[in-house]
Amino acid sequence: MSKQARWSKLLELLSVDGKLDVEEAAAAVAVSPATIRRDLDELAEQKLLVRTRGGAMAHGVSYELPLRYKSSRRTSEKQRIAQAVAELLGEGDVVGLNGGTTTTEVARTLALRAGSGAGERNEGLAAPRFTVVTNALNIAGELAVRPQFKIVVTGGVARPQTYELVGPLTEGVLNQVVLDVAVLGVDGVDPQLGVMTRHEDEAGISRLFAERARKVVLATDSTKVGQRAFARICGLDRVDVLVTDVGLAPDMAARFAEAGVEVVTV
């Protein structure tokens, strides 16, 4: 198991009850306790957890917000999707992330990727490895403590159900930035109707993310493909890549490919 995969597993274990024991973690990921101790020390340096005697605990508000947001549904699929999305991003990219459980996993994966080489960098002098523009408070809170990221948070009115900022203030910020890649979590995507979400105010912000980006990546599990939602974000003509899990039906994948969308299944 790679270090990044091991770190993801450790953070997943930590999310269960907010604390982690070295011996139990070592058994869960099939490595030595010494390896786990080194992993926990490095994760603590990246402010993803707090080291304790014999283990670790969740890192206060910056970690608890994503935990409350985290959904237990299709977690493994979302983590694989997040890994595939992260591989599409180049160091130095300006990345837009809207809110959602899958985009939250993308943020975590980027954090692990950026943190894995942090020991080789002088944090006081090094340029950010990624610039992340987001309207999601939980994503901003999780990445803001990490010096490898430049975080741009839109203004706006917070929706407590999703932690997303919406409204004219949000639009004002997004109208002033240019993105390399927009990664969008969605509630539905259909070959004919395009990309959709449940709330019209969130749809408007996600649409603006897509308009400001050179490349648009949809990150969603296969249960949302072929589904409809109330508010339309954009048509497939604005989408470059769909990253989803292997549950995607072959005929549906073919329809997206015919529409000019690259389909990545993991």
C-alpha positions as CSV (number, residue, x, y, z in Angstrom):
1,M,0.0,0.0,0.0
2,S,1.4,3.4,-1.0
3,K,1.9,6.1,1.6
4,Q,-0.9,8.2,0.2
5,A,-3.3,5.3,0.2
6,R,-2.2,4.5,3.8
7,W,-2.8,8.1,4.9
8,S,-6.3,8.0,3.3
9,K,-7.1,4.9,5.2
10,L,-5.8,6.3,8.5
11,L,-7.9,9.4,8.1
12,E,-10.9,7.3,7.3
13,L,-10.4,5.3,10.4
14,L,-10.0,8.5,12.4
15,S,-13.4,9.7,11.1
16,V,-15.3,6.9,12.8
17,D,-15.0,8.2,16.4
18,G,-12.4,11.0,16.3
19,K,-9.5,9.0,17.7
20,L,-7.0,6.4,16.6
21,D,-4.8,3.8,18.3
22,V,-1.5,3.0,16.8
23,E,-1.7,-0.8,17.4
24,E,-5.3,-1.0,16.0
25,A,-4.3,1.2,13.0
26,A,-1.3,-1.0,12.3
27,A,-3.5,-4.1,12.2
28,A,-6.1,-2.4,10.0
29,V,-3.6,-1.4,7.2
30,A,-1.2,-4.4,7.7
31,V,2.0,-2.4,8.5
32,S,4.2,-2.1,11.5
33,P,3.4,0.2,14.5
34,A,6.6,2.0,13.7
35,T,5.3,2.8,10.2
36,I,2.0,4.0,11.7
37,R,3.8,6.3,14.2
38,R,5.8,7.9,11.4
39,D,2.6,8.3,9.3
40,L,0.8,9.9,12.3
41,D,3.7,12.3,12.9
42,E,3.7,13.4,9.3
43,L,-0.1,13.8,9.2
44,A,0.2,15.9,12.4
45,E,2.8,18.1,10.8
46,Q,0.3,18.7,8.0
47,K,-2.3,19.6,10.6
48,L,-4.6,16.8,9.5
49,L,-4.7,15.4,13.0
50,V,-3.3,15.8,16.6
51,R,-0.8,13.3,17.9
52,T,-1.6,11.8,21.3
53,R,0.2,9.3,23.5
54,G,-0.3,6.0,21.6
55,G,-2.3,7.4,18.7
56,A,-4.1,10.5,17.4
57,M,-7.2,12.5,17.5
58,A,-9.2,14.7,15.1
59,H,-7.8,18.2,14.5
60,G,-10.4,20.5,16.0
61,V,-12.7,22.6,13.8
62,S,-10.6,22.4,10.7
63,Y,-11.2,18.6,10.7
64,E,-14.5,18.3,12.4
65,L,-16.4,20.4,9.8
66,P,-15.6,17.9,7.0
67,L,-16.4,15.0,9.4
68,R,-19.9,16.3,10.0
69,Y,-20.3,16.9,6.3
70,K,-19.0,13.4,5.4
71,S,-21.5,10.9,4.0
72,S,-21.1,7.2,4.7
73,R,-22.7,6.4,1.4
74,R,-20.4,5.0,-1.3
75,T,-17.3,6.3,0.5
76,S,-14.9,3.9,-1.3
77,E,-16.2,4.9,-4.7
78,K,-15.8,8.6,-3.9
79,Q,-12.3,8.1,-2.7
80,R,-11.3,6.3,-5.9
81,I,-13.0,9.1,-7.9
82,A,-11.1,11.7,-6.0
83,Q,-7.8,10.0,-6.6
84,A,-8.5,9.9,-10.4
85,V,-9.5,13.6,-10.4
86,A,-6.3,14.5,-8.5
87,E,-4.3,12.8,-11.2
88,L,-5.8,15.1,-13.8
89,L,-4.5,18.2,-12.0
90,G,-1.0,19.6,-12.5
91,E,1.1,21.3,-9.9
92,G,0.5,25.0,-10.0
93,D,-3.0,24.7,-11.3
94,V,-5.8,27.1,-10.2
95,V,-8.5,24.7,-9.2
96,G,-12.2,25.5,-8.6
97,L,-14.1,23.3,-6.2
98,N,-17.8,23.6,-5.5
99,G,-19.3,21.9,-2.4
100,G,-20.2,18.2,-2.1
101,T,-19.0,15.0,-0.5
102,T,-17.0,14.0,-3.6
103,T,-15.3,17.4,-4.0
104,T,-14.5,17.2,-0.3
105,E,-12.7,13.9,-1.0
106,V,-10.9,15.6,-3.9
107,A,-9.6,18.3,-1.5
108,R,-8.4,15.7,0.9
109,T,-6.6,13.8,-1.8
110,L,-4.9,17.0,-3.0
111,A,-3.9,17.7,0.6
112,L,-2.3,14.3,1.0
113,R,-0.5,14.6,-2.4
114,A,0.8,18.1,-1.5
115,G,1.8,17.0,2.0
116,S,3.7,13.9,0.9
117,G,6.6,16.0,-0.2
118,A,6.3,18.8,2.3
119,G,9.4,17.6,4.3
120,E,11.5,18.3,1.3
121,R,10.3,21.9,0.9
122,N,10.9,25.1,2.9
123,E,7.4,26.1,3.8
124,G,8.3,29.6,4.5
125,L,9.7,30.2,1.0
126,A,8.0,27.7,-1.3
127,A,5.3,28.8,-3.7
128,P,1.9,27.1,-3.2
129,R,1.6,23.8,-5.0
130,F,-2.1,24.5,-5.8
131,T,-4.4,27.5,-5.8
132,V,-7.9,26.4,-4.8
133,V,-10.9,28.6,-5.3
134,T,-14.0,27.4,-3.4
135,N,-17.4,28.4,-2.2
136,A,-17.4,25.5,0.3
137,L,-16.6,26.4,3.9
138,N,-15.7,22.9,4.9
139,I,-13.2,22.6,2.0
140,A,-11.6,26.0,2.8
141,G,-11.4,25.1,6.5
142,E,-9.6,21.8,5.8
143,L,-7.1,23.3,3.4
144,A,-6.5,26.7,4.9
145,V,-4.1,25.3,7.5
146,R,-1.9,23.8,4.8
147,P,0.9,26.1,3.5
148,Q,1.1,24.2,0.2
149,F,-2.2,25.7,-0.8
150,K,-3.3,29.2,-1.6
151,I,-7.0,29.3,-0.7
152,V,-9.4,31.8,-2.2
153,V,-12.8,31.7,-0.5
154,T,-15.8,33.4,-2.2
155,G,-18.0,35.6,-0.2
156,G,-21.7,34.9,0.0
157,V,-24.5,33.6,2.2
158,A,-23.8,30.2,3.7
159,R,-26.2,27.3,3.2
160,P,-26.0,25.3,6.4
161,Q,-27.1,22.0,4.7
162,T,-24.1,22.0,2.3
163,Y,-21.6,24.6,3.8
164,E,-21.7,26.3,0.4
165,L,-21.6,30.1,-0.1
166,V,-24.1,31.4,-2.6
167,G,-25.6,34.7,-3.9
168,P,-24.3,37.9,-5.5
169,L,-21.3,38.2,-3.3
170,T,-20.1,34.7,-4.4
171,E,-20.7,35.6,-8.1
172,G,-18.7,38.9,-7.6
173,V,-15.6,37.0,-6.6
174,L,-15.9,34.3,-9.2
175,N,-16.3,36.9,-12.0
176,Q,-12.8,38.2,-11.1
177,V,-10.9,34.9,-11.3
178,V,-9.7,32.6,-14.0
179,L,-9.5,28.9,-13.4
180,D,-7.4,26.2,-15.0
181,V,-9.8,23.4,-13.9
182,A,-13.2,23.4,-12.3
183,V,-14.1,20.2,-10.4
184,L,-17.8,20.0,-9.9
185,G,-19.8,17.7,-7.7
186,V,-23.4,17.4,-9.0
187,D,-26.7,15.7,-8.1
188,G,-27.6,14.6,-11.6
189,V,-26.0,14.3,-15.1
190,D,-27.9,13.3,-18.2
191,P,-26.8,13.0,-21.8
192,Q,-29.7,15.2,-23.0
193,L,-30.4,17.5,-20.1
194,G,-26.8,18.1,-19.0
195,V,-25.5,18.7,-15.5
196,M,-27.9,19.4,-12.6
197,T,-28.2,20.0,-8.9
198,R,-31.1,20.3,-6.4
199,H,-31.0,24.1,-5.7
200,E,-31.1,26.9,-8.1
201,D,-28.7,29.2,-6.2
202,E,-26.1,26.4,-6.0
203,A,-26.6,25.7,-9.7
204,G,-25.9,29.3,-10.6
205,I,-22.6,29.3,-8.7
206,S,-21.5,25.9,-10.2
207,R,-22.4,27.3,-13.7
208,L,-20.1,30.2,-13.0
209,F,-17.3,27.9,-11.9
210,A,-17.7,26.1,-15.3
211,E,-17.7,29.4,-17.2
212,R,-14.5,30.6,-15.6
213,A,-12.5,27.4,-16.2
214,R,-10.4,26.2,-19.1
215,K,-11.4,22.6,-18.3
216,V,-14.4,21.2,-16.5
217,V,-14.3,17.9,-14.7
218,L,-17.4,16.3,-13.2
219,A,-16.7,14.1,-10.1
220,T,-19.7,12.0,-9.3
221,D,-20.6,8.4,-8.4
222,S,-22.5,6.4,-11.0
223,T,-25.8,6.5,-9.1
224,K,-26.2,10.1,-10.2
225,V,-25.5,9.5,-13.8
226,G,-28.7,9.4,-15.8
227,Q,-30.6,11.1,-12.9
228,R,-32.4,14.4,-13.1
229,A,-32.4,17.2,-10.5
230,F,-34.3,20.5,-10.3
231,A,-31.8,23.1,-11.4
232,R,-29.6,22.9,-14.5
233,I,-26.0,23.9,-14.3
234,C,-24.8,23.6,-17.9
235,G,-25.0,21.4,-20.9
236,L,-22.4,18.7,-21.8
237,D,-20.8,21.0,-24.2
238,R,-19.1,22.7,-21.2
239,V,-17.9,19.4,-19.8
240,D,-14.5,17.9,-20.7
241,V,-14.2,14.9,-18.4
242,L,-16.6,12.7,-16.4
243,V,-14.9,10.8,-13.5
244,T,-17.2,8.1,-12.0
245,D,-17.1,4.6,-10.7
246,V,-17.3,1.3,-12.6
247,G,-21.0,1.1,-11.9
248,L,-21.6,3.3,-14.9
249,A,-23.6,1.4,-17.5
250,P,-21.7,0.8,-20.8
251,D,-24.4,2.3,-23.0
252,M,-24.5,5.4,-20.8
253,A,-20.7,5.8,-21.1
254,A,-21.0,5.5,-24.9
255,R,-23.6,8.3,-24.9
256,F,-21.3,10.6,-23.0
257,A,-18.4,9.7,-25.3
258,E,-20.6,10.5,-28.3
259,A,-21.3,13.9,-26.8
260,G,-17.5,14.6,-26.7
261,V,-17.0,14.0,-22.9
262,E,-14.0,11.9,-21.9
263,V,-15.3,9.2,-19.4
264,V,-12.9,7.9,-16.7
265,T,-14.2,5.0,-14.6
266,V,-12.4,3.8,-11.4
